[in-house]
Amino acid sequence: MSLLIKPIITEKATNDSELRNRYSFIVNREANKIQIKNAVQEKYNVTVQKVRTQIYGSERKTKFTKRGVQRTKTNIKKKAIIDIQDGDSIDFYNNL
């Protein structure tokens, strides 16, 4: 079971990482804060000070097709915001 699904690389998340040393990840929904902390420390070799999590509900979408109205919804996502120690950094662009 992979806990860290993908990092969030948006303008707001990048600004947060540069100014406040905080990084955002989409994580497995069943993962708790201790598991997320250990996974980040293991994968990126940094010292994690604080972990905050948020659960986003599913988005409902409506499509109008030839066969009628199709209603769908996306999966529920969990987001983790990680504060790391001063002096440490995570480089997401290194392995591109």
Rosetta constraint file for C-alpha pairs under 8 A:
AtomPair CA 2 CA 28 HARMONIC 7.19 0.50
AtomPair CA 3 CA 27 HARMONIC 5.52 0.50
AtomPair CA 3 CA 28 HARMONIC 5.02 0.50
AtomPair CA 3 CA 31 HARMONIC 6.43 0.50
AtomPair CA 3 CA 35 HARMONIC 7.74 0.50
AtomPair CA 3 CA 36 HARMONIC 6.71 0.50
AtomPair CA 3 CA 39 HARMONIC 7.03 0.50
AtomPair CA 4 CA 25 HARMONIC 6.79 0.50
AtomPair CA 4 CA 26 HARMONIC 6.47 0.50
AtomPair CA 4 CA 27 HARMONIC 4.66 0.50
AtomPair CA 4 CA 28 HARMONIC 6.51 0.50
AtomPair CA 4 CA 36 HARMONIC 7.41 0.50
AtomPair CA 4 CA 39 HARMONIC 7.30 0.50
AtomPair CA 4 CA 40 HARMONIC 7.85 0.50
AtomPair CA 5 CA 25 HARMONIC 7.28 0.50
AtomPair CA 5 CA 26 HARMONIC 5.54 0.50
AtomPair CA 5 CA 27 HARMONIC 5.15 0.50
AtomPair CA 5 CA 28 HARMONIC 6.63 0.50
AtomPair CA 6 CA 25 HARMONIC 5.75 0.50
AtomPair CA 6 CA 26 HARMONIC 5.38 0.50
AtomPair CA 6 CA 27 HARMONIC 7.14 0.50
AtomPair CA 7 CA 23 HARMONIC 7.88 0.50
AtomPair CA 7 CA 24 HARMONIC 5.97 0.50
AtomPair CA 7 CA 25 HARMONIC 4.16 0.50
AtomPair CA 7 CA 26 HARMONIC 6.07 0.50
AtomPair CA 7 CA 92 HARMONIC 7.87 0.50
AtomPair CA 8 CA 13 HARMONIC 6.72 0.50
AtomPair CA 8 CA 23 HARMONIC 7.89 0.50
AtomPair CA 8 CA 24 HARMONIC 5.37 0.50
AtomPair CA 8 CA 25 HARMONIC 5.24 0.50
AtomPair CA 8 CA 26 HARMONIC 6.71 0.50
AtomPair CA 9 CA 13 HARMONIC 6.02 0.50
AtomPair CA 9 CA 14 HARMONIC 6.22 0.50
AtomPair CA 9 CA 24 HARMONIC 7.86 0.50
AtomPair CA 10 CA 14 HARMONIC 5.96 0.50
AtomPair CA 11 CA 15 HARMONIC 6.13 0.50
AtomPair CA 12 CA 16 HARMONIC 6.16 0.50
AtomPair CA 13 CA 17 HARMONIC 6.18 0.50
AtomPair CA 13 CA 22 HARMONIC 7.89 0.50
AtomPair CA 13 CA 23 HARMONIC 6.72 0.50
AtomPair CA 13 CA 24 HARMONIC 6.47 0.50
AtomPair CA 14 CA 18 HARMONIC 6.26 0.50
AtomPair CA 14 CA 23 HARMONIC 7.82 0.50
AtomPair CA 15 CA 19 HARMONIC 6.13 0.50
AtomPair CA 16 CA 20 HARMONIC 5.41 0.50
AtomPair CA 16 CA 21 HARMONIC 6.63 0.50
AtomPair CA 16 CA 22 HARMONIC 5.75 0.50
AtomPair CA 16 CA 23 HARMONIC 7.19 0.50
AtomPair CA 17 CA 21 HARMONIC 4.47 0.50
AtomPair CA 17 CA 22 HARMONIC 4.54 0.50
AtomPair CA 17 CA 23 HARMONIC 5.43 0.50
AtomPair CA 18 CA 22 HARMONIC 7.81 0.50
AtomPair CA 21 CA 83 HARMONIC 6.15 0.50
AtomPair CA 21 CA 84 HARMONIC 6.11 0.50
AtomPair CA 21 CA 85 HARMONIC 7.60 0.50
AtomPair CA 21 CA 86 HARMONIC 7.12 0.50
AtomPair CA 21 CA 89 HARMONIC 7.33 0.50
AtomPair CA 22 CA 81 HARMONIC 6.54 0.50
AtomPair CA 22 CA 82 HARMONIC 5.40 0.50
AtomPair CA 22 CA 83 HARMONIC 4.54 0.50
AtomPair CA 22 CA 84 HARMONIC 6.41 0.50
AtomPair CA 23 CA 81 HARMONIC 5.67 0.50
AtomPair CA 23 CA 82 HARMONIC 5.17 0.50
AtomPair CA 23 CA 83 HARMONIC 6.66 0.50
AtomPair CA 24 CA 79 HARMONIC 6.97 0.50
AtomPair CA 24 CA 80 HARMONIC 5.65 0.50
AtomPair CA 24 CA 81 HARMONIC 4.49 0.50
AtomPair CA 24 CA 82 HARMONIC 6.21 0.50
AtomPair CA 25 CA 79 HARMONIC 5.73 0.50
AtomPair CA 25 CA 80 HARMONIC 5.26 0.50
AtomPair CA 25 CA 81 HARMONIC 6.58 0.50
AtomPair CA 26 CA 77 HARMONIC 7.06 0.50
AtomPair CA 26 CA 78 HARMONIC 5.87 0.50
AtomPair CA 26 CA 79 HARMONIC 4.63 0.50
AtomPair CA 26 CA 80 HARMONIC 6.33 0.50
AtomPair CA 27 CA 31 HARMONIC 7.18 0.50
AtomPair CA 27 CA 36 HARMONIC 7.80 0.50
AtomPair CA 27 CA 77 HARMONIC 7.62 0.50
AtomPair CA 27 CA 78 HARMONIC 5.64 0.50
AtomPair CA 27 CA 79 HARMONIC 5.91 0.50
AtomPair CA 27 CA 80 HARMONIC 6.58 0.50
AtomPair CA 28 CA 77 HARMONIC 7.82 0.50
AtomPair CA 28 CA 78 HARMONIC 6.59 0.50
AtomPair CA 29 CA 55 HARMONIC 7.96 0.50
AtomPair CA 29 CA 76 HARMONIC 7.91 0.50
AtomPair CA 29 CA 77 HARMONIC 6.61 0.50
AtomPair CA 29 CA 78 HARMONIC 5.41 0.50
AtomPair CA 31 CA 35 HARMONIC 6.15 0.50
AtomPair CA 31 CA 36 HARMONIC 6.54 0.50
AtomPair CA 32 CA 36 HARMONIC 6.29 0.50
AtomPair CA 33 CA 37 HARMONIC 6.07 0.50
AtomPair CA 33 CA 51 HARMONIC 6.08 0.50
AtomPair CA 33 CA 52 HARMONIC 7.37 0.50
AtomPair CA 33 CA 53 HARMONIC 7.47 0.50
AtomPair CA 34 CA 38 HARMONIC 6.24 0.50
AtomPair CA 35 CA 39 HARMONIC 6.13 0.50
AtomPair CA 36 CA 40 HARMONIC 6.23 0.50
AtomPair CA 36 CA 51 HARMONIC 7.75 0.50
AtomPair CA 36 CA 80 HARMONIC 7.98 0.50
AtomPair CA 37 CA 41 HARMONIC 6.23 0.50
AtomPair CA 37 CA 48 HARMONIC 6.31 0.50
AtomPair CA 37 CA 51 HARMONIC 6.78 0.50
AtomPair CA 37 CA 82 HARMONIC 7.92 0.50
AtomPair CA 38 CA 42 HARMONIC 6.04 0.50
AtomPair CA 39 CA 43 HARMONIC 6.05 0.50
AtomPair CA 40 CA 44 HARMONIC 5.83 0.50
AtomPair CA 40 CA 45 HARMONIC 7.49 0.50
AtomPair CA 40 CA 46 HARMONIC 7.40 0.50
AtomPair CA 40 CA 48 HARMONIC 7.59 0.50
AtomPair CA 41 CA 45 HARMONIC 5.05 0.50
AtomPair CA 41 CA 46 HARMONIC 5.14 0.50
AtomPair CA 41 CA 47 HARMONIC 6.04 0.50
AtomPair CA 41 CA 48 HARMONIC 6.57 0.50
AtomPair CA 42 CA 46 HARMONIC 7.85 0.50
AtomPair CA 44 CA 90 HARMONIC 6.59 0.50
AtomPair CA 46 CA 84 HARMONIC 6.91 0.50
AtomPair CA 46 CA 85 HARMONIC 7.49 0.50
AtomPair CA 46 CA 88 HARMONIC 5.94 0.50
AtomPair CA 46 CA 89 HARMONIC 7.20 0.50
AtomPair CA 46 CA 90 HARMONIC 7.78 0.50
AtomPair CA 47 CA 84 HARMONIC 5.71 0.50
AtomPair CA 47 CA 85 HARMONIC 5.62 0.50
AtomPair CA 47 CA 88 HARMONIC 7.30 0.50
AtomPair CA 48 CA 82 HARMONIC 6.85 0.50
AtomPair CA 48 CA 83 HARMONIC 6.01 0.50
AtomPair CA 48 CA 84 HARMONIC 4.40 0.50
AtomPair CA 48 CA 85 HARMONIC 6.21 0.50
AtomPair CA 49 CA 82 HARMONIC 7.66 0.50
AtomPair CA 49 CA 83 HARMONIC 5.55 0.50
AtomPair CA 49 CA 84 HARMONIC 5.29 0.50
AtomPair CA 49 CA 85 HARMONIC 6.13 0.50
AtomPair CA 50 CA 82 HARMONIC 5.93 0.50
AtomPair CA 50 CA 83 HARMONIC 5.04 0.50
AtomPair CA 50 CA 84 HARMONIC 7.09 0.50
AtomPair CA 51 CA 80 HARMONIC 6.67 0.50
AtomPair CA 51 CA 81 HARMONIC 5.85 0.50
AtomPair CA 51 CA 82 HARMONIC 4.75 0.50
AtomPair CA 51 CA 83 HARMONIC 6.41 0.50
AtomPair CA 52 CA 80 HARMONIC 5.60 0.50
AtomPair CA 52 CA 81 HARMONIC 5.13 0.50
AtomPair CA 52 CA 82 HARMONIC 6.54 0.50
AtomPair CA 53 CA 78 HARMONIC 6.93 0.50
AtomPair CA 53 CA 79 HARMONIC 5.60 0.50
AtomPair CA 53 CA 80 HARMONIC 4.37 0.50
AtomPair CA 53 CA 81 HARMONIC 6.26 0.50
AtomPair CA 54 CA 78 HARMONIC 5.67 0.50
AtomPair CA 54 CA 79 HARMONIC 5.13 0.50
AtomPair CA 54 CA 80 HARMONIC 6.42 0.50
AtomPair CA 55 CA 76 HARMONIC 7.29 0.50
AtomPair CA 55 CA 77 HARMONIC 5.90 0.50
AtomPair CA 55 CA 78 HARMONIC 4.41 0.50
AtomPair CA 55 CA 79 HARMONIC 6.28 0.50
AtomPair CA 56 CA 76 HARMONIC 5.88 0.50
AtomPair CA 56 CA 77 HARMONIC 5.21 0.50
AtomPair CA 56 CA 78 HARMONIC 6.05 0.50
AtomPair CA 56 CA 79 HARMONIC 7.61 0.50
AtomPair CA 57 CA 75 HARMONIC 7.63 0.50
AtomPair CA 57 CA 76 HARMONIC 4.99 0.50
AtomPair CA 57 CA 77 HARMONIC 6.79 0.50
AtomPair CA 58 CA 73 HARMONIC 5.99 0.50
AtomPair CA 58 CA 74 HARMONIC 5.02 0.50
AtomPair CA 58 CA 75 HARMONIC 5.31 0.50
AtomPair CA 58 CA 76 HARMONIC 4.83 0.50
AtomPair CA 58 CA 77 HARMONIC 7.57 0.50
AtomPair CA 59 CA 73 HARMONIC 5.32 0.50
AtomPair CA 59 CA 74 HARMONIC 5.34 0.50
AtomPair CA 59 CA 75 HARMONIC 7.68 0.50
AtomPair CA 60 CA 71 HARMONIC 7.24 0.50
AtomPair CA 60 CA 72 HARMONIC 5.88 0.50
AtomPair CA 60 CA 73 HARMONIC 4.32 0.50
AtomPair CA 60 CA 74 HARMONIC 6.77 0.50
AtomPair CA 61 CA 71 HARMONIC 5.86 0.50
AtomPair CA 61 CA 72 HARMONIC 5.29 0.50
AtomPair CA 61 CA 73 HARMONIC 5.82 0.50
AtomPair CA 62 CA 69 HARMONIC 6.82 0.50
AtomPair CA 62 CA 70 HARMONIC 5.75 0.50
AtomPair CA 62 CA 71 HARMONIC 4.66 0.50
AtomPair CA 62 CA 72 HARMONIC 6.41 0.50
AtomPair CA 63 CA 69 HARMONIC 5.81 0.50
AtomPair CA 63 CA 70 HARMONIC 5.09 0.50
AtomPair CA 63 CA 71 HARMONIC 6.48 0.50
AtomPair CA 64 CA 68 HARMONIC 5.99 0.50
AtomPair CA 64 CA 69 HARMONIC 4.72 0.50
AtomPair CA 64 CA 70 HARMONIC 6.33 0.50
AtomPair CA 65 CA 69 HARMONIC 6.15 0.50
AtomPair CA 65 CA 70 HARMONIC 7.16 0.50
AtomPair CA 84 CA 88 HARMONIC 6.73 0.50
AtomPair CA 84 CA 89 HARMONIC 7.65 0.50
